[in-house]
Amino acid sequence: MKKSFIFLLLFVFLVISPASTWGAGLYLYEVSNLDVATASAGWAARAQDASTLLTNPAGMTRLTEPELQVGFQVLYLDVNFDSDSKTTVSGRSGDASDWLPAGGIYYVTAPVPELRLGFGIGGYFGLGLDYSDNWVGRYYITEILLQGITFMPAVAYKVNDWLSIGAGVNIMYAKFYQEAAINNALDGISDGKLEIKDNTVGLAANVGVLIEASDRTRFGIQYMSESSLDFKDAPRFKNLGPTLKAALGSSGLIGSELKLGMTAPDSVMVSAYHELDNRWAIMGNVGWQQWSEFGKVDVTVSSTSTKSLTADRNYNDTWHIAAGAQYRVSDPWLLSCGVAYDSSIVDDEDRTPDLPLGESWRFGLGSKYQWREHLDLSIGYEFLWGGDLPIDVERGPLAGRVSGDYTDTYTNFINVALNWRF
């Protein structure tokens, strides 16, 4: 079993690649199969598998035997931008639609009856967009990747029959890459390129409480602290025209280090779970995320008088609400469903092409089948609707004005997972 566990750990680490989010913010609720199937409803109170070490570490005390969950997830993002007559830059409409793989692995063991230890690898923070090099917003962004892969040791303790507490450390390895075109119209040559990339490590605390009011009812509270991501790099300029090269050189921007400090914000989730009878259960969440502290910045050459390559953003804190249900068809079959809403991280007038985010609705559905006594197979599907997202941004004469709409944005999540109990 030890060799199999190591193999699975390495496998999932390799398949976790830049997963993207689309919707209210950059936190991904879809960290496990049940979170996909319920649209995250019951996030901190369900505690039905090993992934609870991320959603509420206190819930690990409900697992009576060691458990390993391995999940593979594929996402399809539909992200299309149509410009309108206000746009001053020539080029094609933007299409960053793509299929993306993701995954997660979670392991919980019980060394003594009251104590649980867990470890997981997964991703709940990030975005990734790749436009064509000749789209109308190329002077703002052609490609961006902001991805965190988290390593999560956790511990939980059952204080008494109704109260459990838990805590974990989220060690986030984060990568940042951003690329934008540079307008060389002043020198009459083709576009140049601005590129910046770095990686860093951030730490966050994950604390949870689980209150079991009865055998059928429980409440969970999870708090995730902020994590500081201190990216920095000397921007690389390619095919820079002589006029811009002289202007940026006199401003000290060529060869100088650019600091891009960001904050993965803190969040609170309050959840409830209640079994109506032996077949039906209902669940829900209310949550909050402090995106006003995020600090994501633009990296753009907007004019010949550019003194800084960055511009601050105006982000909003976001609110989350979710409701879901489960129905046990028979002993081996469990069906789950859910719906969730998240408010927007940004107002329409502050939306930009590198983070075209807005409010979102999630609709999830899935099933779990007990294949063998100690082995479950689960599949889940979620549809995330972002709708229409207007943009009207103008940073300077070289970047130009980009106006239009991201139309009918959505994301499909498909998750398959295996749960071993041994």
N, C-alpha and C positions, 0 to 999 in steps of 0.2 A: 504493500500500500504506500510505503514511503517513496519508492521510486516512481510510482504512478502519480503521486501528488506533485512531486518535483517536475515531472514531465508536463502535467497540466498547467502548472504555474508558469512554466516557460512558454508553453503554447499560447496561453491567453495574453501574456505580456507581449509576445510578438504580433498577435493579431490586433491589439489595441493600436490603431492608427488615428490620425487626426479626425476624430468625430466632431461634428458640428452641431450647433444648436440653432434654433430659429424660433423667435417668439419674444416673450417678455424680457428675458435677460439672457445671460450666458451660462446659467446653472442648468444642468441637465438632470431632470427628475428621473429619466429612464435609465436607472443604474442597475435594474434587475428585471427579471421576467414579470414578476407580480406588479412592479411599478409601471410597466408598459400596459399590462392587462387591465389595471384599475385606473389608469391615468393619474397615478400617484396617490389616489385616495387611501386613507389609512396609513400613510407613510410612516409615522412614528409610533403607531399603535398595533399594526398587524402582527409583526414579529413572528412570521410564519416560516422563515428560512434564514440561511446564514447571511444574506445580504442586509439583515437588520443591523449588523455591526457598523454599517454606514448610515442608515436612515434613523436608527436609534440604538446605540450600543447596549443600552439597558435591556432591550428585548432579547438579547442572547440568552438570558436566564430561562426563557421559555423553551429552549432547545434542550431536550432531555438526553441526547446522545450526540457525539461528534458528527458534524455535517460539513460537506463540501459542496458548493454550488459552482458550476462552470457555465457561463452564458456567452453566446455569440449573438451579436446584433448587427443588422444592416439597416442603413438609413438612406432614403432618397429625398433630396432637397429640390424643390421646384422654386427657383429664384430667377425671375425674369423682369428686366427693367425696360420700360418703353418711355423714351424721351418725348417732350412736347415742344411747342414752338418757342418757348422761353430759353431753351438750351442754346448756348452760343458756340459749343464745341462740335466739330464735325466728327462723325464716327458711327459705329453700329450700336444697336440696342444691346443692353447687357444681359448675359445669360451665365449665371454661376451654378446652374443645376448640376447635380452630381449624385452618384451612389458612393456611400462611405461605409466602411466596416468599423465595428467597435466591439467591445467585449468586457467581461469582468469575471473575477474569481474571488470567492469568499470562503473562508474556512473558520469553523468554530469548534472548540473542544471544551470538555468539562473535566478538569483535573480533580475537583472536589464538588460535592452537590451544590453548594451555594455560589461557586465561582465559575466564570466562563472567560476563556481567552479566545481572541479571534485575530485573523489577519486577512486583509483583502488587497486586491489590485484592481483599480477601475478608473473611470474618468467621469467627472460630473461638471467640469468647467471648461469652456472653450468655444471657439468658432473657427470656421474655415471657409473661405470664398476664393474662387479663382475665375476671374473674368478674362475675356479675350484682350489682346494687346491693343486693339484698335477700337475699343468701345468708347462711348462719349464721356465716361467718367474716369478715363485712364490717368488723368493728371491728379486724381485723388487716390485711386487705388486700382491696381490690376490683380494683385493677389495678397491675401492676408491669412495668416495662421496664428492663432493664439490657443494653445492646447496644453492642458494640465493632465498628467497621469499621476494618480495618487496611490501611495502605499500606506496602508491603514492598519497598524496594530491597535487592538482595543481590548478592554477588560470590562467585565460586568459582575456585579455582586447582588445577590438576592438578600435584602435586608430582613424581610419577613414575608408572610404569605401574600401580602398585597403590594409591597413596594420593592422595586429593583432600581439600581442606579448603574450607570455605565459611563465610560469615557474612552476616548481614543485620540491618537495623534495622526493627523492627515499630513503626510510628508509629500508635498506636491512638486514633482519635477515638471517645469513649465518651459515651453518653447514659444518663441515669438519670431515671426517672419513677416515682413511687409515690403511690398514692391509697388512702385508707382512710376508712371511715365513722366518725363520732363519736357515741357514745351520749348523747343528750340526755334520757334518762329522768328525771333529777332535775328538769327543768323541764317535763316532760310535752309536749315538742314533737318533731317528726320529726328524724331523724338529720341531723347536720351532716357536714362533710367536711374531711379533712386532705389537703393536696396538697403535694408537694415535687418539684422537678425541677431538673436542671442538666446541663451537658455539660463535658467536660474532655478533655485529651490526655495520654496516657501513652506511655512509651517502653520497649521491651524489646529485648534482644539475642537473636538467633537464630543459634546456632553449630552447625556440623555437621562430621562426619568420615565419609568413605566409604572403606572398605578393600575392594579387589577382589582377593580371594585367588586367583581364577582367572577364566577367561572365563565360567564358569558360576556362580560363587559370590561373593557380596559381603556385607559387613556395614556397617551404618550406625549412627551415634550422633548424636542431636540433643539439644541443650540449649537450652531457652527460659528466659530470665531473667524474674523477676517484673516487673510493671508497676504503678506506683502510680497510682491514680485518685482524685484529690482533689476529690470532689464537695462542694459546699456551697450552701446556699440558706436563705432565711428562709421557714419553713413558712407556707402560706396556709390560713387557717381560714375555712370558709363555714358560715353558719347555726348559729353557735355559741351555745348557750343561755347566759343571763346567769350562772348558777351556775358553769358551767365557764369562761366567759370571765373571771370574776373570779379563779377559782383559778389558771388558767394565766397570767393577767396578773401576779398577785402572785409567781408563780414565775419571772417573766422570760422565759417561753417564747414569748409573742406578740411578734412583731417582731424577735426575736433570730435571728442566723444559726446554722444548724445545720451542723456539719461531719460529713460522711459519707465519711471516707477508706476506700477499699477497695483490695485488692491482687489483681490477676490473678496467680496464683502461678507460681513457676518449676516446670519439669517436665523430665524426662529420658526419652528413648525410645531403646531399643536394639533393632535389627531385623536380620533375616537374610533373604537371598534365595538360593535355589539351584535351578538348572535340572537336573532329573533326566536329561533328554534333549532332543531338538529340539522336543518337544511339551509336556512337563510341567514345571512349576516349582512349588516350594513356598516358603512364607515365613512369618515370624512376628515378634511383638514382645513385649517386656517393658517396661513403663513405670511411672512414678511422678509424682505431682503433689502439691505441698505446699499442700493446701487449708486446713490448720490456720492459715495466714497470711492467708487471704482477708479476713476482717474485715467481712463483710456484717452489717448491723444492722437491727433492727426500727425502724419509725417508727410508734408507736401511742400514743393517749391511753388509758391503762388505768384511771386513777382520778382523783379530784379532788385527790389529794395528789401527782400526778405532778410530779417535779422534772426529769426528763429524758425526751425522746421516743424515746430509743434504748436498746437492750439488746444486749449482746454475745452472740455465738453460740459454740457448741462444735462446731467442724468437725474432721473427720479428714483426714489425708493419704490419698490413694487410690492403688490399684495397678491396673494394666492388663495384660492378657495377650491375645494374638490369634494366630490361625493361619489360613492361607489357601492357595489353590492357583490356578494358571492352566493352561489347556489350549488349545493352538493347534490348532483344528480344521482349518484350511487357511491359506494365506498371508494372505487378507484377514480371517479371523475369529480373535479371541482371546476366550476365555471366562474369567471370574474369579469366585471365590467366597471367603467367609471367615466366621469367627465370632470374637467378642471378648467379654471379660468385664471389667467395672470394679467395684471395691468401692465401698461407699457413702461419700459425703461426710459423712454425719450418722447418729448413732444414732437409733433409733426414738423415744426419749424426748425428743430435741432437735429433732425435725422440726417445721416450722412451715408455715402455709398459703402464705406467699410464696415459699418454696423447698422444695416437697415432693419432695425428691430421695431416691434410694436406690441400691442396686446395680443394674446393668443388664447385659443380654445383647444383643449385636448379631449379626444374620445378614444377610450381603450376597451379592448375585448380580448379574452384569452381563456385557456383551459389548462388544467394540470391533470395528468394521468399517472396513477401509481402503477408503474410498470411491473415492479417486483416489490417484495416486502421492504427493501431498503433503497429503492431507486425510483425517482419520479422523473417524468419527462413533461416539460411545460413549453407551451408556445403562446406568444402574445403579439397583438397588433395594436398600434396606436396611430391615429390620424391627428396631426397638429395643424390647425388652421390659423394662418397669420393674416389672411385677407389682403386688402390693398394698402400699400404703404407709400404715401406721397413723399417726394424729396424735392427741395429747392435750395441748392447750396451754391454759394459764390465766395471763394476765398481771395481771389485776386485775378488780374488780367491774364496771367499765364495759365492758371488752372481753369479759368472760365466759369460760366454758370451752367450748372447741370440741373435740369428740372424735368419732372415726370413722375411716373408711378411704378413701383413694384406691384404687379397685378396678380391677384389670386395666389399668394404665396402659401406654401404648405410643405409639410414633411411627413413622410411615412416611416414608421419604426416597425421592424419585424424582429422578434427576439425568440430564440430557442435556448432552453436551459436544461441541464441535468442536475439533480440533487441526489447526492449519496449520503446515507446515514449508516454509520458503522460503529 
